[in-house]
Amino acid sequence: MKRIILTTILLTWSFLSTSNDHLTYCTDLHGLAAKVMELRQERASMAELFGFANGSEIIMEIIKVAYETQVYNSESFKQAAIDKFANDIFIICIEAR
């Protein structure tokens, strides 16, 4: 399952580098942030995620910030952490324009 998610992240990262529309870029970044936090909540290895970042500073920063968040046991708290993180990244991206 983690391999499928990591592959999805890798494909999303590839797409992010080709997106010209700011809103589309931020929306894609939102999805990426959600996947990173989902993996964080599943206790995935930070080092493995960094390996998929391909040197992208923004991706590595998202991973670092995600790993500052605690891991929750409750599925509802996990989902809330995923949603909040993705939305926070989206707002930061939109406001950066």
N, C-alpha and C positions, 0 to 999 in steps of 0.2 A: 504494500500500500504506500509506504513512504517513497519508494522508487517512482511510482506513478505521480505522486505529488511533486517530487523533486524534478521530474521531467517536465511537468506542467510549469513549474517555476522557471526552469531553464528556457522553455519556449516563450514564456511571458517576457523574460528579460531580453530575449532576442528581439521581440516585437517592440519593446519600449525604446530601443535604440533607433527604430525606424519611424516612430510616430511623430508627425509634424503638428498635429492639432493638440493644443495645451490641455483642453478638457479630456480628450481621449487619453492622452498621456497620464493625466492625474487619475482617471478612472482605472487605467491599467495598473498604475502604481497602487491604488486602493486594493485591487485584487491580489497583487503580489504581496502587499503587507498582510492581508488576511491569511494567505497561505503560509507566510513566514511565521505568523503568530500561531496558526494552527499547529505547525510543526513544533514550535516552542512548547505549546501546551501538551504535545505528545512526547516531550523530552528528547526531541531529535538533537543530534550533535551539532553544536554551533560550528565546529570546524568543518563538518560536511557541508553545511550551508555556505560557508565562506568559499569552499571549493567551487560552488556553482555560481558565485558572483562574478567570475571572470574579470576581477580587478575593478569592477564598477564601484566607485566610491559611494554613490547614493545607495546602492544595494547593500554594501557592507555596513553603512550607517543604519539602515533599516534593521538589519540583522542584529547589530549591537544593541540598539534601543529595545528591540523585542526581547532580547535576553536579559534586560534589566527588569522585566516584568516577572512576577512570581508565577509559578505553575500552580494551577488550581486542581482540586480533586473533583469538584462538582461540575457536571457537564454544563449546567446553566451559567456558572461563573466562567468556565472556559470560553463559552460562546460569547459572553459579555465582553471578555478581554479581547477576543478576536475582533468583534465588531467595533469596540472603542478604538483599538489600535489602528485598524484600517481607516476608520473615519478621521482620526487625528492626522494620519499621514495624508489623506486626501485634502483636508483643510490646509495643511502646511503647503502642499503642492499648489493648490488653487491660489492661495495668498502670495506665493512666491512670484507670481506673474508680474 
